[in-house]
Structures are given as C-alpha cells and as structure tokens.
Amino acid sequence: MPRIPVAATAVLAVAALSPVPFAPAPAAGTAAPIGWHSCSTGQDDQLGAALDAAGAQCAEVTVPVDYRRPRGRTIAVAISRIRATDPGRRRGVLLTNPGGPGVPGLPLALLAPSMPELAARYDFVGMDPRFVGRSAPLHCDWPTDTFTRSAGPDLRTFRTGVDLMRDLARGCRNLDPDLLPFASTRNTARDLDAVRRALGERRISYLGVSYGTYLGAVYLQEFGSHADRFVLDSAADPTVYGPGLFTRNGPAIAAALRNWAGWAAGHGDYHLGTTTAQVLATVDRINQVAGRRPLRIGPYAVDGRLVPYLLFAGLFDDSDAAYAALSDTVRTLDAARHGRAVTPSPALDQFLAGVLTGTGAATDRAGTPVLCADRAVSRLPATYFRDIQDHRASEPLFGPMTRNITPCAFWPTDPVEPATTIDNDAPAMVVSATGDPATPYAGQLVMHHALSGSRQVTLRSAFRHGAYLGAGNACVDDAVTAYLLGGPLPATDLICER
C-alpha cells in the first residue's frame, strides 16, 4: 500500500483512557453454525462468479461494532472458503489478508488452485475486513483514489496539500461517527478470532502481506494461543504503523529508485541517461520542473506534489517488466518536461485517472478510517512542515511525501484505544526483502524482534515488496511452504540470495 506520512506528537491522550474489559471469547465450537451460500450476488458480480466457478462458498459472521459492548450494534463480516482438496490430510484453515488497509480479502480464497500443496491441506479462507468490500463498507466522498502526495518544494505547496487533506477528511464526515472509531486493526483482529470460533477451529493459520503482517501481529498479541502457522510477508514496523507508516521510508525508496536507475541506464532505448547518476539527474530535473509548473500528460496535470508518488508506486516490484513500465512513465514525464505533447500509456492513464479524478478502486478511502483509528497523530500542520524541513537535505525527493500531513490530522473522531504494542513470543515466520521500499528492512527487523518467537527469512539484494511467491525465489518459497505444511521453524534466521 503506497500511502501515508508523519505520526509526530500525539495530542490525544488515548493511552490514559481507563480500559474497558472485553467480553471473554466463547470456546471453540460454541458459535452459531455458519450459513454457507453462493458467492455471486447477481449477473454483474464478477468476483462472486469467479469464486463460484472455483468451488468457493461464502458466508457472513456477525460481530460487535464495539467489542466492549458485545450486545450492542453489530455488523456482518463477509468470508469466502475453498475447502481442502485432501480432507484426509487436512491441517486446518489458512486465513489470508492481502494488505492495505482497505483491500478486500474475499478474493484470496482464489489462491487455492495456484497453491496445490497448501490447498490439499488447508481450507483457504478470505475475509473482507470490517468496513471494507462486503463487510459493511464505509465510503468517503473523495475526488481521488489516494491522499498520498508530496508536500512539494515550499510552504506554499505544503499549504495547498493541507487544504486537500482537510477537504478529504471533510469528505469522510458523511460516514457514521458511531462506526469510525471502531475501524481499528485491533477490532479486525477480534473479528478474525470471531471467524475462527464460527468455523469451529481451535487454532488458525494465517498468511498476511504488507498491512496484513501488522494485522497478523496484532492477532498474535491478542490471541496467540489460537495461532498455528503464521507467515508475515513484508512486515510493517509495528512501532510506527498508522498514519505515519511511511515516515521512515525515504532512504529505502531512494535506494530502490537508485536500483531502478541502474537498470534504466543499461537500457538505452529509454534515453534517460547512460549511467545511474545521469538517470537520477533526469528524475531530479523532472521533479524540479513539475514543482514550478504542472506537466501536461494528455488530459492530466502532474505537479511536483504527485511526481514522487508516481515514482514510489512504480518501485514495488524489481522485475524487468515492472522496471520497463516505470522507465516508460519517466520517459513520458521527461518529454512533458520539455514541453512536448505526450499521451499516457493505458496503464499510466488509468493510474492518473484514479489519483486525479477518483475513478479507481480507491482502497485508500476504505483504509484511511483504519489508519486514523489505529494511532493518534498531531493535528497541527506546522508539526509536519517542520519535520519535512528538517529532512529536506537528507531526503530531498521522498521526504516531503513520506513525512507529509494526512487526513487523520483533521479526522472527525479520535481513536478509542491506544495503539497496540507488539511484544510476544508466539511462533511466526517473518519474510523480508532487504531492499523493500514500502516496508523497509529496518522496520521488518523491528517486527521480527517484537515477535521474539519468530524466525526471519530474508531475500537479499531484492528491491521489491513481497518476497514469498511473487519474487520467484525457490529458497524463500520452499522455506515458507514447508513451514505452512507443518515443518518446524528454521533453527536460525535464513538468508536467501536473489
């Protein structure tokens, strides 16, 4: 999830709130039976049709909005399931989360056919987190898919961004204020355990990516005795997760950009430079010109507040195909810098339409309530600008983006619980890439150490987000799959070479 900046000084004294006891969880098997049904909701429901075609079942699990009041208002959490193909060797259920926050998990049951070894042993279960997808969705009224922007080169452009964040927060005021404070990850973890109980399982296994690693870690903190095999791929730093998630990302994004620039320098057909330094200089000139005047890309105006995010979004994958797509985007930006008329590629057109008109999937609109409910942040714009200025010299391109203000500074409700502290010895496998620009390796080490019972599998010299399966590395894939199939955690942390 390429989103979010600085969690400066918290001004909400949520940590000082008197804790309200939560209702004890019923024992496994005591929940009402799940009413499984077809996943399709109609002829235009492509996801439901795909799930039905794959043999999936769907259902809803009723959960409290506020777990402190278990007999109060409830919502229905949507789940999908594809049953284990070898029932005689079934190990249990594998719950999944794709990241975000704000990304639906229901489609992840469809992973089962592509992972036959695991599909033989597990029921694959996808879940739309509360207020996402088919789980009582919340929809902010936004003219953009994402709030992530750079602060730009100066105070004037920063203030323009502040106005945008204030307007986006105002666009969420149409949402039910009695729901917003309970969109937190801790409540989603409680929902996961409610699903476990509804399925009649004493323990669950879990595969989470990106934000899904934080959700998995919160589950281990709250319900670790009910965890079987937990895999956290591209782990978020649990000490900063929230609106300030990307505050520490500037150096990692810059390193990933440098790696791409070396690739682009070796592919002269893009004409961006013949050395890494020349390609990076081209990028700097694009950013400087966009900071003075918007670049015209077909019908779109791309200014200096958007260029760093465009680059960041292209750095999640270090494959040749992904680097070629980013090179094509930078070539288009460079042509626009020179005043030439350019037409965006179909992929760039779709991206810009989403960011500038709000026509895309807009998972950030669903994810922002989660971030704002997870951790309190400063509501003073000057706090963010000072932090940006303090880091402009060391993080000139990406610091103004990663440290920028967010809609949470103007959010209509406050968190009702303090941020979750991760500190437990539950067994887990943390899977990492050393050059990850979205969840930097240093933060992944923080997660690994916070989960003192975990082992880490590291893909070295990889500049990508997601090390299991997508990277195509047999060392990583074999280690994770063996663990999920019942093998022990490695005796020590494991290093895999790219």
C-alpha positions, 0 to 999 in steps of 0.5 A: 500500500503506497500511502501515508506520512508523519505520526509526530506528537500525539495530542490525544491522550488515548493511552490514559483512557481507563480500559474497558474489559472485553467480553471473554471469547466463547470456546471453540465450537460454541458459535452459531453454525455458519450459513454457507451460500453462493458467492455471486450476488447477481449477473454483474458480480464478477468476483462472486462468479469467479469464486463460484466457478472455483468451488468457493462458498461464502458466508457472513459472521456477525460481530460487535461494532464495539467489542466492549459492548458485545450486545450492542450494534453489530455488523456482518463480516463477509468470508469466502472458503475453498475447502481442502482438496485432501480432507484426509490430510487436512491441517486446518484453515489458512486465513489470508489478508492481502494488505492495505488497509482497505483491500478486500480479502474475499478474493484470496480464497482464489489462491487455492488452485495456484497453491496445490500443496497448501490447498490439499491441506488447508481450507483457504479462507478470505475475509473482507475486513470490517468496513471494507468490500462486503463487510459493511463498507464505509465510503468517503466522498473523495475526488481521488483514489489516494491522499498520498502526495508530496508536500512539494518544494515550499510552504506554499505547496505544503499549504495547498496539500493541507487544504486537500487533506482537510477537504478529504477528511471533510469528505469522510464526515458523511460516514457514521461517527458511531462506526469510525472509531471502531475501524481499528486493526485491533477490532479486525483482529477480534473479528478474525478470532470471531471467524475462527470460533464460527468455523469451529477451529481451535487454532488458525493459520494465517498468511498476511502481506504488507498491512496484513503482517501488522494485522497478523501481529496484532492477532498474535498479541491478542490471541496467540494461543489460537495461532498455528502457522503464521507467515508475515510477508513484508512486515510493517514496523509495528512501532510506527504503523498508522498514519505515519507508516511511511515516515521512515521510508525515504532512504529505502525508496531512494535506494530502490529508485537508485536500483531502478536507475541502474537498470534504466541506464543499461537500457538505452532505448529509454534515453534517460541517461547512460549511467545511474547518476545521469538517470537520477539527474533526469528524475531530479530535473523532472521533479524540479520542473513539475514543482514550478509548473504542472506537466501536461500528460494528455488530459492530466496535470502532474505537479511536483506534489504527485511526481514522487508518488508516481515514482514510489508506486512504480518501485514495488516490484524489481522485475524487468517488466515492472522496471520497463513500465516505470522507465516508460512513465519517466520517459513520458514525464521527461518529454512533458518536461520539455514541453512536448505533447505526450499521451499516457500509456493505458496503464499510466492513464488509468493510474492518473485517472484514479489519483486525479479524478477518483475513478479507481478502486480507491482502497485508500478511502476504505483504509484511511478510517483504519489508519486514523483509528489505529494511532493518534497523530498531531493535528497541527500542520506546522508539526509536519512542515517542520519535520519535512524541513528538517529532512529536506537535505537528507531526503530531498525527493521522498521526504516531503511525501513520506513525512507529509500531513494526512487526513487523520490530522483533521479526522472527525473522531479520535481513536478509542484505544491506544495503539497496540504494542507488539511484544510476544513470543508466539511462533511466526515466520517473518519474510523480508526483502532487504531492499523493500521500499514500502516496508523497509528492512529496518522496520521488518527487523523491528517486527521480527524482534517484537515477535521474539518467537519468530524466525526471519527469512530474508531475500537479499539484494531484492528491491521489491515488496513481497518476497514469498511467491511473487519474487520467484525465489525457490529458497524463500518459497520452499522455506515458507511452504514447508513451514505452512505444511507443518515443518518446524521453524528454521533453527536460525534466521535464513538468508536467501540470495536473489 
